[in-house]
Amino acid sequence: MRWSKLKKQLEDFICPCLRGRVEFWVTNYRKAHDQMGRAYITVDGKEVINMCTIKKEIAVLNAEKELKNNNEDIFKQDDFKQNRIYELLRREGFPEKILSEVARNRSINDMVHKEVERQDIFAQYDFFEAVEKFLNSPIEESLESDNAIINVLALIDRRVGKRTLSTIKNSIENKSKLVRYFYQLRCEAEEKVFWDNGGADIRNVRE
């Protein structure tokens, strides 16, 4: 799907109080591998998240090196013989002598990707994958997702009302800084959210 059409779909879901304030952008670098670039989100014209593919790949590479150097004894080849990646490669006919090493490296890579994403470091492809899943999932599922990008898209969604914002307050406090930022942004844009227990101000939710 063309980015212009995808962007229009995202913008149509933005709640009235944030429409025109939150914007989505994509830039591709012609000289970059596979012409990948970055996606970013701005609020009132200010960039609040930069999902740069190169930046994430560098973060993943550095994290892999650190993990392997500091935890060499943890990653023994035999530990990966029950790994799903090991089993998949075995079924594909890969030689036994390299299966464990390949599975080990893939498992470490998966582990590092998740850790980097918990730090709100994403690539352009993460953005597109999250958008596709968001557009094809119920809003309730998107709010409960472990994916921060999907959470952000759900929090600014017009289908999410004040009552829902109040209901998810406690769970938001355990989310990443990025998700908490957009929760606060939405609540403040709605002027104020009052809770069932008499009302509460959400301005300090990020602290």
Rosetta blueprint (number, residue, H / E / L):
1 M L
2 R L
3 W H
4 S H
5 K H
6 L H
7 K H
8 K H
9 Q H
10 L H
11 E H
12 D H
13 F H
14 I E
15 C L
16 P H
17 C H
18 L H
19 R E
20 G L
21 R L
22 V E
23 E E
24 F E
25 W E
26 V E
27 T E
28 N L
29 Y L
30 R L
31 K L
32 A L
33 H H
34 D H
35 Q H
36 M L
37 G L
38 R E
39 A E
40 Y E
41 I E
42 T E
43 V E
44 D L
45 G L
46 K E
47 E E
48 V E
49 I E
50 N E
51 M E
52 C E
53 T H
54 I H
55 K H
56 K H
57 E H
58 I H
59 A H
60 V H
61 L H
62 N H
63 A H
64 E H
65 K H
66 E H
67 L H
68 K H
69 N H
70 N H
71 N L
72 E L
73 D L
74 I L
75 F L
76 K L
77 Q H
78 D H
79 D H
80 F H
81 K L
82 Q L
83 N L
84 R H
85 I H
86 Y H
87 E H
88 L H
89 L H
90 R H
91 R H
92 E L
93 G L
94 F L
95 P L
96 E H
97 K H
98 I H
99 L H
100 S H
101 E H
102 V H
103 A H
104 R H
105 N H
106 R H
107 S H
108 I H
109 N H
110 D H
111 M H
112 V H
113 H H
114 K H
115 E H
116 V H
117 E H
118 R H
119 Q L
120 D L
121 I L
122 F L
123 A L
124 Q H
125 Y H
126 D H
127 F H
128 F H
129 E H
130 A H
131 V H
132 E H
133 K H
134 F H
135 L H
136 N L
137 S L
138 P L
139 I H
140 E H
141 E H
142 S H
143 L H
144 E L
145 S L
146 D L
147 N L
148 A H
149 I H
150 I H
151 N H
152 V H
153 L H
154 A H
155 L H
156 I L
157 D E
158 R L
159 R L
160 V L
161 G L
162 K H
163 R H
164 T H
165 L H
166 S H
167 T H
168 I L
169 K H
170 N H
171 S H
172 I H
173 E L
174 N L
175 K L
176 S L
177 K H
178 L H
179 V H
180 R H
181 Y H
182 F H
183 Y H
184 Q H
185 L H
186 R H
187 C H
188 E H
189 A H
190 E L
191 E L
192 K L
193 V L
194 F L
195 W L
196 D L
197 N L
198 G L
199 G L
200 A L
201 D L
202 I L
203 R L
204 N L
205 V L
206 R L
207 E L
